[in-house]
Amino acid sequence: MTNALLRCWYARCSPLFLPIQALLLFPLSLIFALLVRLRRAFYRYGVFKVAIMPVPVVVVGNLNVGGAGKTPLTIALVERLRQAGFTPAIVSRGYGGTARMSMSVTSDSDPSVVGDEPVLMARRADCPLWIGRKRVEAALDLLAVHPEVDVLIADDGLQHLALGRDVEVVVVDAARGFGNRRLLPAGPLREPLSRLTQVDVVVINGAQALPRTLTFPCPTFSMRIIGSDFVNLADQKRHVGADHFFDQTVHAIAGMGHPQRFFDHLAGLGITSMSQHFPDHHAYADSDLPAGVVLMTEKDAVKCASLAARLGRDDLWFLKVDAVLDDGLQSLIVNLLKRRKRVIDGSQAA
């Protein structure tokens, strides 16, 4: 997607571009909408098969393309479910990796093979994690190897309808909302807003209270990203606070769906930086790393650690962040899962 298109999706484009968008892109959005409806109908009426897992499945996803905060939310949910007595695991597509078959992901897996976000989640969530382009296959393989798992979290799985689900959680970026509320390619939506009538929970990332412009027909909770601890890529036992960079010339890089969120976070910590964004899941090369101190996201660090080692650089740092969730979100999801688990246990006993 081009920067001009992104700006237009989020109402920041030149007025001269609007007639072009309406003329060329809106008809394509109508075709996309038809395809989305047909695909859902095929799954609803059994033309395409939906695989029901032997354990409850929580799907975390969003309606927009690009980042909304799904990865930190997934990591936080793993910890919350573990605290509630569950044994969770994660299933992901492995976007950005070359793997075609399902496979296990560990903290030292190659991100170029399994994807950057799965490696990040494996390091932070400390639970079984499998990736696969066919997520049903990945989920079944995971459960075969880890029979102790009693709940699956499907990362970015809202549109992956082949995998049955018991709880659907939609993440919304408070800063960007749903943009112009149009479907691809005229807007950023992968599904129409009416899809929100079918989900269980909406989580607003970056808002203490629900923005007036956003209302939802299901329970809604807030989430915020916190973090001020920077970790050195060359020596990950070395941690510093934001004040370490106050009097330095700092470069900030981000290859994510919404890089401005990272740059704004740095500014909120009092760090003045020269920022440069890359496409989501960007495969970094030596030339992408500016000379001098470089700050990056934890997802970028997964891919840049090998560059730091090869180049012998000790001036590369990543920001470690965590998602803070409303307590009510945990209670709601746990209650939904326990209800589903009783149904499964009851059917197995019968």
C-alpha positions in Angstrom: 0.0 0.0 0.0 1.3 3.5 -0.8 1.6 6.3 1.7 -0.9 8.3 -0.4 -3.4 5.6 0.0 -2.8 5.3 3.7 -3.3 9.0 4.1 -6.5 8.9 2.2 -7.8 6.0 4.2 -7.4 8.0 7.4 -8.7 11.3 6.0 -5.3 13.0 5.6 -5.0 13.0 1.8 -5.1 15.8 -0.7 -8.6 16.8 -1.9 -7.4 16.3 -5.4 -7.0 12.6 -4.7 -10.6 12.0 -3.5 -12.3 12.0 -7.0 -9.6 9.5 -8.2 -10.2 7.3 -5.2 -14.0 7.4 -5.7 -13.7 6.7 -9.4 -11.1 3.9 -9.3 -11.2 2.3 -5.9 -14.8 2.4 -4.7 -16.1 0.0 -7.4 -13.3 -2.4 -6.4 -14.5 -2.1 -2.8 -18.0 -3.2 -3.9 -16.5 -6.3 -5.5 -14.4 -7.0 -2.4 -17.5 -6.7 -0.2 -19.3 -9.2 -2.4 -16.5 -11.7 -2.1 -16.4 -11.2 1.7 -20.1 -11.9 2.0 -19.9 -15.0 -0.3 -17.0 -16.4 1.6 -18.8 -16.1 4.9 -21.9 -17.6 3.4 -19.9 -20.6 2.1 -18.6 -21.2 5.6 -22.0 -20.6 7.2 -23.8 -23.1 5.0 -21.1 -25.8 5.0 -19.7 -25.3 1.5 -16.3 -24.7 3.2 -15.6 -26.7 6.3 -15.1 -25.2 9.8 -12.9 -27.3 12.0 -14.0 -27.4 15.6 -11.1 -27.9 18.0 -11.3 -30.2 21.1 -10.4 -27.2 23.3 -11.8 -23.6 23.3 -10.4 -21.1 20.9 -10.0 -17.4 21.4 -9.5 -15.4 18.2 -7.7 -12.1 18.4 -7.9 -9.9 15.3 -9.0 -6.6 13.8 -11.0 -5.3 11.0 -8.4 -2.9 9.6 -5.3 -3.9 7.7 -2.1 -3.0 9.6 -1.3 -2.9 13.2 -3.7 -2.3 16.1 -2.0 -4.0 19.0 -2.9 -7.7 18.5 0.5 -9.0 19.5 0.9 -7.4 22.9 -2.8 -8.2 23.6 -2.2 -11.9 22.7 0.9 -12.0 25.0 -1.1 -10.3 27.8 -4.0 -12.7 27.4 -1.7 -15.7 27.7 -0.5 -14.5 31.1 -4.1 -13.6 32.2 -5.4 -17.1 31.2 -2.5 -18.7 33.0 -3.3 -16.8 36.1 -6.9 -18.0 35.8 -5.7 -21.7 35.8 -5.7 -22.4 32.1 -2.8 -23.8 30.1 -2.8 -21.6 27.0 -1.0 -21.9 23.6 -0.8 -19.7 20.5 -1.5 -20.4 16.9 -0.4 -18.0 14.2 0.0 -17.8 10.5 3.7 -16.9 10.6 3.2 -14.0 8.2 6.5 -12.7 6.7 8.2 -16.1 7.1 9.0 -18.6 4.3 7.6 -21.7 6.1 4.8 -23.4 4.3 4.1 -26.3 6.6 3.0 -26.1 10.2 5.8 -26.1 12.8 6.7 -25.2 16.3 8.2 -21.8 17.1 10.7 -21.3 19.9 12.6 -18.2 21.2 15.5 -19.0 19.0 13.6 -19.8 15.8 14.6 -18.0 12.6 12.2 -15.1 12.0 12.9 -15.3 8.3 11.3 -18.8 8.3 8.6 -18.5 10.9 7.9 -14.8 11.0 8.9 -12.0 13.3 5.8 -11.8 15.5 5.7 -15.5 16.3 9.3 -15.4 17.5 8.5 -12.3 19.6 5.5 -14.1 21.1 7.5 -17.2 21.8 10.0 -15.2 23.7 7.5 -13.2 25.7 4.6 -15.5 26.2 6.6 -18.6 27.2 3.9 -21.1 26.0 3.6 -23.6 23.1 3.3 -21.7 19.8 2.9 -23.2 16.3 2.6 -21.4 13.0 1.1 -22.6 9.7 -0.6 -21.2 6.6 -3.3 -23.7 7.4 -4.1 -22.7 10.9 -6.3 -25.7 11.5 -3.4 -28.0 10.8 -1.1 -26.0 13.0 -3.6 -26.1 15.9 -4.1 -29.9 15.6 -0.3 -30.5 15.4 0.2 -28.3 18.5 -2.5 -30.1 20.5 -1.0 -33.5 19.5 2.4 -32.5 20.8 1.0 -30.6 23.9 -2.1 -32.5 25.2 -1.9 -30.4 28.4 -3.1 -27.3 26.5 -6.7 -26.5 27.3 -7.2 -23.2 25.4 -5.8 -21.9 22.1 -5.3 -18.2 21.2 -5.4 -17.6 17.4 -3.3 -14.5 16.7 -4.7 -12.4 13.8 -7.3 -15.1 13.1 -10.6 -13.1 12.8 -10.8 -13.6 9.0 -9.5 -17.2 9.1 -12.9 -18.8 9.2 -11.8 -22.4 8.7 -10.7 -22.4 12.4 -13.7 -22.7 14.7 -13.8 -20.2 17.5 -15.5 -19.7 20.9 -14.5 -16.2 21.7 -13.8 -13.4 19.2 -11.8 -10.4 20.4 -11.4 -7.4 18.0 -8.6 -4.8 18.7 -9.2 -1.2 17.6 -6.5 1.5 17.4 -8.0 4.5 19.2 -5.9 7.0 17.3 -7.0 5.8 13.8 -10.3 4.1 14.5 -11.7 2.6 11.2 -10.4 5.4 9.0 -12.9 6.3 6.3 -14.9 3.1 7.1 -14.6 1.8 3.6 -13.6 -1.7 2.6 -10.4 -2.5 0.7 -9.0 -1.0 -1.5 -10.9 2.3 -1.0 -10.5 2.0 2.8 -8.6 0.0 5.4 -11.4 -2.5 6.3 -11.0 -6.2 5.7 -14.6 -6.7 6.7 -17.6 -4.4 7.0 -18.3 -2.7 10.4 -21.5 -4.9 10.7 -19.1 -7.7 11.6 -18.8 -6.2 15.0 -22.4 -7.3 15.8 -21.0 -10.9 15.8 -17.9 -10.6 18.0 -17.8 -11.0 21.7 -15.4 -8.3 22.8 -13.8 -5.1 21.5 -10.6 -3.8 22.9 -9.6 -0.2 22.3 -5.9 0.3 22.2 -4.6 3.6 23.5 -7.8 5.0 25.1 -8.6 5.3 28.8 -12.2 5.8 27.8 -14.2 4.9 24.7 -13.9 7.6 22.1 -17.2 9.3 21.3 -16.8 8.6 17.6 -16.6 4.8 18.3 -19.6 2.8 19.6 -19.9 -0.9 19.7 -22.8 -3.4 20.2 -20.7 -5.7 22.4 -18.7 -5.3 25.7 -15.8 -2.9 25.2 -12.6 -2.5 27.2 -9.5 -0.4 27.0 -5.9 -1.4 26.7 -2.8 0.7 26.9 0.8 0.0 26.0 3.4 0.9 28.6 7.2 0.6 28.5 10.3 2.7 29.2 12.9 0.0 29.5 15.4 -0.2 26.6 17.4 -3.3 25.9 20.7 -3.5 24.1 20.7 -5.8 21.1 24.3 -6.8 21.5 24.0 -7.4 25.3 20.4 -8.1 26.2 21.4 -8.1 29.9 22.0 -4.4 29.5 19.0 -2.2 30.2 18.7 1.6 30.4 15.9 4.1 30.9 14.6 6.8 28.6 16.8 9.4 30.2 19.9 7.6 28.9 19.0 9.1 25.4 18.0 12.6 26.4 21.3 14.2 25.4 22.1 12.0 22.4 21.4 12.1 18.7 18.9 9.3 18.3 17.5 7.6 15.2 14.2 5.7 15.6 13.1 3.0 13.1 9.9 0.9 13.0 8.7 -1.7 10.6 5.1 -2.2 11.7 1.5 -1.6 10.7 1.3 1.8 12.6 4.8 3.0 13.1 3.7 6.5 14.3 2.5 4.8 17.5 6.1 3.9 18.3 7.5 7.3 17.5 4.8 9.0 19.6 5.6 6.7 22.5 9.3 7.7 22.3 8.2 11.4 22.3 6.1 10.7 25.3 9.1 9.4 27.1 10.9 12.7 26.3 13.2 11.3 23.6 13.8 13.4 20.5 14.5 11.3 17.5 14.9 11.3 13.8 12.3 8.7 12.7 12.2 6.4 9.7 9.5 3.8 9.0 9.6 0.7 7.0 6.9 -1.7 5.7 5.3 -4.1 8.2 7.5 -7.2 8.6 10.3 -5.5 6.7 13.4 -7.7 6.2 16.2 -5.4 7.4 19.5 -5.0 5.7 22.8 -3.5 6.9 22.0 -0.3 5.0 18.7 0.2 6.9 20.5 0.9 10.1 21.6 4.5 10.4 25.0 5.3 12.0 24.8 6.2 15.7 22.2 5.3 18.3 19.2 3.5 16.9 16.0 2.8 18.8 13.5 0.2 17.5 10.5 -1.9 18.4 10.9 -5.3 20.0 9.5 -6.9 16.8 12.2 -5.2 14.7 14.8 -6.3 17.2 13.9 -10.0 16.5 15.2 -9.5 13.0 18.0 -7.0 13.7 19.8 -8.9 16.4 21.8 -10.9 13.8 22.8 -7.7 12.1 24.0 -6.2 15.4 26.1 -9.2 16.0 27.6 -9.3 12.5 28.3 -5.6 12.4 29.6 -5.5 15.9 27.3 -2.7 16.9 26.5 -1.9 20.5 24.4 1.2 19.8 21.2 -0.6 18.8 18.4 -0.7 21.4 14.8 -1.9 21.5 11.9 -0.8 23.6 10.3 -3.5 25.7 6.5 -2.9 26.1 3.6 -4.5 27.7 -0.2 -4.3 27.4 -2.2 -3.2 30.4 -5.7 -4.6 30.2 -8.9 -3.8 32.0 -9.6 -6.3 34.8 -13.1 -6.8 33.4 -11.7 -8.2 30.1 -10.1 -11.1 31.8 -13.2 -11.9 33.8 -15.4 -11.9 30.7 -13.1 -14.1 28.6 -12.6 -16.5 31.5 -16.3 -16.8 32.0 -16.9 -17.4 28.3 -14.2 -20.0 28.2 -15.3 -21.9 31.3 -18.8 -22.0 29.8 -17.4 -23.5 26.6 -15.2 -25.9 28.5 -18.1 -27.3 30.4 -19.9 -27.9 27.1 -16.9 -29.8 25.7 -16.3 -31.8 28.9 -20.0 -32.7 29.0 -20.1 -33.9 25.4 -17.0 -36.0 25.9 -18.5 -37.6 29.1 -21.6 -38.4 27.2 
